[in-house]
Each structure stands twice: as structure tokens, then as C-alpha cells.
Amino acid sequence: DQVYRISSSFSGSIDTYREIGSIFARALLLKSPLGINLVSSLVKKLYGKELKFEDLKDDAPEFYASLLKIKNNSESKFNDESLFGYNGRKVMVKSDSMRLDVDDIALEYMYKNSKEQIDQFIKGFTDIISDISAFFTFEEFKKM
């Protein structure tokens, strides 16, 4: 099965995302699956759940593994402050900042880059099904 992310690179109008959300909801109500699996982060947003770094593992396992290495190195390898090189410059970075940045990169990938599109998809979906949890538990929906 192919898993789809909502992307900001689609050239259609923003209203298209709202329409796609409503089509997806109608298909669920009619028990006529579209053969499209949504990424876990989008399912979490449909349920109003907060996205966390660990959610990236389901959406993009390789990217998650890379960021996890960075996160783990920032926690164990570096002292409170470490020098990092960037474009020939040395920058002092605190390990707390490093952890925050990795979490922020994950959230950026899952949501912020396509926030407007994701929000419109959810709006279209909730125009048809206002409370998804009345039909499916979060776990049931993730398995669809």
C-alpha cells in the first residue's frame, strides 16, 4: 500500500485540499475505501492530537532514524556547549538547543511545511464527519 503525505508543492488551489478532505470523509461514510493510506501525522491531526518527534517514525522512518542519531549524539556526545562548524564559521550550540531544533525539524516535516494544506484537508473532512471518533477509534482509523 502506498502512503500519501499532503504536500505544499501541489499546484492546485488551496480549496482543492478541502475538497479532497470531504471526498475522503464521504468515502469512509459510504464504506468505499479510496485505496489511500494517510500518514500517521495527518491521522493524529484529524483526531486533534499533538504531534511529537516519535510520530515521524511512522511517516518517514529513514528521516526519523537520521534525526534520532543527531538527537542522541546531542544528548550523549556533547557537553553543555559544543562548537559546530557551518560555512567555515564556528558556532557555539547548547545541547538543549540541539534537542529543540531536532524536534522542530520533525514538526516542520510533518506539519508546518504543509500547514495550510493540511488544515484545509481537515476542514473539508470535518465538514462531512465532524467527530471522527464517533465512527472509529484512533487505532482503528490508523489501520485503515
N, C-alpha and C positions, 0 to 999 in steps of 0.2 A: 504494500500500500504506500502511496505517495503522501507525504505530509506537506501541507502548504502553510507558508507564512504570509502575512499581509505585508506588502512592500510599498514603500513610498515611491518606487521607481515606475509604477504603473502610470501610463499617460492619460488614463480616463479621468473624468471629473470626480470630485470628492463624493458626489451623490451616488456614484456607481457603487461605492463601498457600502453605503446604506442599503441600496437595493440588493446587493449580494447577501448582506446580513438577513434581510427579510426573506429572500428566496431560501436561504439555508434553514431558517426557522419554519417556513411553510413545509419544506421537505420533511423536517422532523415531525411536524404535526400530522402529516399525511402518511408517515411511516414509509417514505420513499427516499431512502438514502441517496445522496448525490455521488457517493464514492470518493468523498473528500474528507480527509482527516485534518483537523485543525491542530496546530501546535499547542502544547500544554499551556504556554503562557497566555494564549488567547482564550482558552477554556477557563483559566483562572480569572481572567478579566471579566468574562461573561458571568461568572459567579460572584464577582465583586471581591475577590480575594487579592491580597497584596502579593506582588511578585518578589521573589527572593533570589539570591545568587544561585542557589541549588536548582532552581527551576530551569536554568539554562542547560542543565544536563540532559533533559528530555528534548529540548528544542534544537540544540546544536552540540552534540557530545564531544566532538573534537575541539571546538572553540572553548567549551567548558573545561576540558582537560588542560588546555593551554593556560587559561586564566587561573585555574586551580594551582598549577605549578608556580605561577607568579605569586599568587596569594600565599601559598605555603612557604615559598622562599622568603617572602617579605616578613613572615612571622617567625621563621626559624633561623635563617641565614644572616639577616641583617640585625645590627644593633638598633638602638632607638633612632639613630640617624645614620644614613648611608649616602655616599656620593654616587650619583649616577651620571653617566656621560650622555649628552644629547647634542648633536650637531657641533661637536668639538668643544662644548661647554660642560663644565661640571656643575651639577645641581644637587644641593643637599635636600634629601627627602626623608621625612619621618616615616617610620613603619606604619603608624596609624593612617597617614595619608595614603600610603600604598594600598592598604586594605580597602579603604573607602573608594579609591579610584577603580580597583578591580570590580567591586560591587556595582559601581556606577557604570562601568563599561558593559557589564552584563545586562543591567536595566536598560541601558541605551540600545543594546542589540534587540532585546525582547519587546520593548515598548516605545521608548522615546523617539526613535528614528521614524516610526510609523504611527505616532500617537493619533494624529488627526484621522488617518485611515481606519485604525483600529476602533477609535471612538465612534466613527460613523457606522462601521460594521455592527458594533454592539447596539447602537441606536436603532438601526434597521431590524436587528434581531429582536430587540425588546419591544419594538412596535407591534410585533406579532405574538411573541411569548414574553410577557412582562416579568414572569418569575420562573426561570428555567428549573429551579429546584423543586417546583411543584410537579414537574414531569419526570425528572431524572435526578438522582444524586450526583454529586460531583464525580465520584468514582465511576458510576455507570456511564456518564457522558464522556469521560476520558477514554473509555474502552470502545466507544462507537467509532 
